[in-house]
Amino acid sequence: MDGRKNNGGHSTKGAAGRPPKADEEKLIQRLSELDDIGFKTLKKGIEEGNYNFWNKWMEFRYGKPKERVDLTTDGDSFNIPNIVFFGNDKDK
């Protein structure tokens, strides 16, 4: 016996997708009660020079900077390999 039927199946059955809007609004309401504490903690962390607090503040205030990748060759040649397709030539 291979035991695959005993692996638990899909754990997201019936719970897949986005939660209902009503649940999200309840969570927002509960968390909004902590706004004063959250802002005081954030202010204290920034004033103490804690980089993590400062970083989060900047990301939420001004948006997270876009990540960029610099692809330079420094004068070297840029080789792109040939792509070979194997398949049925009858379709052409």
Residue pairs with C-beta under 8 A, 6 or more apart in sequence:
42 53
42 56
42 57
45 52
45 53
45 54
46 53
46 54
46 57
